[in-house]
Structure formats: C-alpha cells, structure tokens
Amino acid sequence: MPMPEKGTDWESLKREMQERGAHDVKWRDGKTAVYVFNAGPDVERVQKEAYTLFMSENGLGPMAFPSLKKMEDEVVAMGLSLLHAPDGAVGNITSGGTDSITMAMKTARDFARKEKGVTGTPNVVLPYSAHPAFDKAAKMMEIEIRRVPVGADLLADVEAMGKAADERTIMIVGSAPCFPYGLIDPIEKLGALAQARELWLHVDACVGGYIAPFVRMNGGDVPPFDFEVPGVSSMSADLHKYGYCAKGASTVLFRSEALRAYMIFDTDSWPGGRMVTPTLAGTRPGGAIAAAWAVMNFLGVEGYRAKHKQVTDAREKIEAGVKALGFRILGKPQLGLIAYTHDEIDCMAVWGKLFERGWFTSLTTQPKGLHLMLSPFHLQVADTYLADLAWAVEQVKAGASGAKREARYS
Ligand SMILES: Cc1ncc(COP(=O)(O)O)c(C=O)c1O
C-alpha cells in the first residue's frame, strides 16, 4: 500500500483509528487476562499524561535531558530497594522484558569471557518453564540454550540444572514467577548452586518484580527470590507489567557496578563523536521513563499494596471457583498468574467457548490448561468469569467445540 499523496485531517484519522480499535479485545471491561494490565482509570490517566509530557524527549542524551536521567535513576533506585539490592547495586530502564533479558545475557557472556576465560560457544541453563526471550537473545548472540525439564512440582529442578551446567555456562536462570504456571522457582537453592559453582544466576522477575515484594508486605507467602539471595547476580523486572507503568519499560538490575560494566557500550569509532549507551537502544523514549516515574510515585507502597491485594483476592476467588468446577490448579501460585487443567475435559475447547463470550486469556500446553494473568480490575469481574467458565464447561461436556488459538505472539 503506497503512502497517500495528500495528508488527512487528524479528526478523520482519529475516528478511523477508534473504529479499528473497536475490533480489538475489550480489555477495559476486564475480559482480557493477558497482554494488558488494567489497574484502573486513575493509573491509566497518570501513564498517559506523564508519557505525553516527555514523549519527544530522548533518554539517549542525559546531558540534554537531565530530567530523564534523574527519573531513570530514581525508578531504578526504587526497584533496587524493593528487591533487597545491596549497596552498590545498579541498573537501567530498558524497553521491556525481552530487552532486559537480552542485556543481562550479553553482560553475563562478556563477563564470563573476560573474567573467567570462557571460550567457544557459551551456554545458558534454564528451566523448561522460562520465557522464550532467553532463546531469542541466545539466537542473536550464538549462545546455546539448555532447557532442563521442571520437577513434578513444576519448579526448576536445581539438581538437574547443576548437571546441565559446565565450564561454558555463562548463566543459570530462575523465574519469579515463570509465565506458564505463575510459580516462583526455588531461587535460594539456585543461589546456593550459583555460589558453589561460581555461576551467574539471573532471576527473571519480569512478571514478579513489582508485585511479589508487595504481596509479601500484604502477608503473602512469598519465598526469597531477589538480591536477598546472595547468589543472584542480575534480575529483570518489568515496569510495564505489574508495575502498572506505560508499555516500553522494564528494569535490568545488577548486584554491582563491576558486573554492569559489561553491559555498557562505549565507542568513538565513527566521525560522530563518542557514543555511550547502557542498553541496546540508541534513542530511548522519554515518555516510557517519565510514565514509570510518575506511576511509581502516584501509587507509592500503599497504592501498590492496595492494587496488588485486589489481584491476589481475585486469584484466590478464581482459584476456589475453578476448583469447584473440577479444575486442578497447577502448583501453588502466590502472585497474579494462575493456570489450571482438567482431567476430563478439553481445556482448549473451553478456551474457545470463553472466547465466544468475549474472554481473551492464555493457555498452557503441558499440561493443557487455562491461564490467567490477573489485574486489579479482575476482582470486579471474577464472578462473571466463573459463571462463563461454568457455562463453557457445560457446553464442552455437551460436545460443543469453540474457536481455536494457534499461537502466541508475545
Ligand atoms: C516471565 C517473563 N519473562 C520475560 C517476559 C518478556 O517480557 P516482554 O514481553 O516485556 O518482552 C515475559 C512476558 O510475558 C514473561 O512473562
């Protein structure tokens, strides 16, 4: 499609965009439990206004935009303090979880090459449940990925991971929590393995980093999963997930500046002068940094605790409801993700029936199950979900088949 010769007025374009959006999932109604975090209109307003205030500014230029540098430093400092980082720990804002993971892997690889003399093809050992972002980064950097089956409890099998690691292992990984089951891997045991074998342990807290600390404050049974565990070298924690910040914002965090030093890119090998960037991006959207800073300060600890309480209340309510319908919860989820399977009926068909009623949620494949990533707003629609789920189960029992979901694009 060629670019139109003449421009179109904004009002018409806006109308067309709104019409196009009308065919998207109705996430504001609470019927979407993947891709979007619905913390309510108050947070959405702060995200939007803060984003637009700094939308044209560029985090690539801290001398030009000291405001953004200060906001990034403060966001990172808040993240580090929530995640029990020791004095001297550091981090940066990236564009998202995949970006944070990629940068942590690059850093661990360069560290291993320089500090441990690792040569040849490096490898990363991770549980089967870890996010594909690690595979994506590995493909770009020619790193071998060694996925190790999870145990019967669906958690990382630390012993098996130890066996899979060798002298070319640049990183071992634990998730807090993993996406498919919403479960926190045994990070303390992984930390002990990392220390005993001098391995770099990365905790992928993309989902959990900005909810788990508050669930713990609310009295939730959250095991140590962050820098509190001595063997943890780096973490990824997404602001645009349970930090309820605008999309395009995550944090990548390191135990020390000595580790982070291997992430920084610094060159003067071109005629444009010296260029130093902490992360993969050149231009860094000021809006995402500003919105993260604003949302964190808007909510504060009290606000996050209240929003996350709604998430865990919704999860508990849904847990009880799905169990009553004969589903089996996978593991013991503590945060906002939950997955459940059914021994007698086809969960994929149930998913299809729910889709017909306007629900857009996720799936697990091993075992086949239904998956929800819950937001505060879901507390208001948990009863409707359970009623629709009961209907969908009856439909499937009666032989109905629903829409099919082929693949995830996330
Ligand atoms: C555990 C985990 N890690 C990493 C990611 C990747 O994050 P992003 O989609 O922001 O790149 C996700 C995304 O859902 C995730 O669930």
The ligand as an SDF file (V2000), in Angstrom:
LIG
                    3D

 16 16  0  0  0  0  0  0  0  0999 V2000
    8.4890  -14.3710   32.8530 C   0  0  0  0  0  0  0  0  0  0  0  0
    8.6180  -13.4630   31.6710 C   0  0  0  0  0  0  0  0  0  0  0  0
    9.8300  -13.0540   31.2930 N   0  0  0  0  0  0  0  0  0  0  0  0
   10.0130  -12.2370   30.2430 C   0  0  0  0  0  0  0  0  0  0  0  0
    8.9500  -11.7900   29.5090 C   0  0  0  0  0  0  0  0  0  0  0  0
    9.1820  -10.9180   28.2940 C   0  0  0  0  0  0  0  0  0  0  0  0
    8.7040   -9.6320   28.5210 O   0  0  0  0  0  0  0  0  0  0  0  0
    8.3460   -8.6270   27.3190 P   0  0  0  0  0  0  0  0  0  0  0  0
    7.1030   -9.1950   26.6640 O   0  0  0  0  0  0  0  0  0  0  0  0
    8.1240   -7.3280   28.0130 O   0  0  0  0  0  0  0  0  0  0  0  0
    9.4950   -8.5820   26.3930 O   0  0  0  0  0  0  0  0  0  0  0  0
    7.6570  -12.1870   29.8720 C   0  0  0  0  0  0  0  0  0  0  0  0
    6.4840  -11.7240   29.1060 C   0  0  0  0  0  0  0  0  0  0  0  0
    5.3640  -12.1110   29.3490 O   0  0  0  0  0  0  0  0  0  0  0  0
    7.4860  -13.0520   30.9780 C   0  0  0  0  0  0  0  0  0  0  0  0
    6.2740  -13.4860   31.3330 O   0  0  0  0  0  0  0  0  0  0  0  0
  1  2  1  0
  2  3  1  0
  2 15  2  0
  3  4  2  0
  4  5  1  0
  5  6  1  0
  5 12  2  0
  6  7  1  0
  7  8  1  0
  8  9  2  0
  8 10  1  0
  8 11  1  0
 12 13  1  0
 12 15  1  0
 13 14  2  0
 15 16  1  0
M  END
$$$$
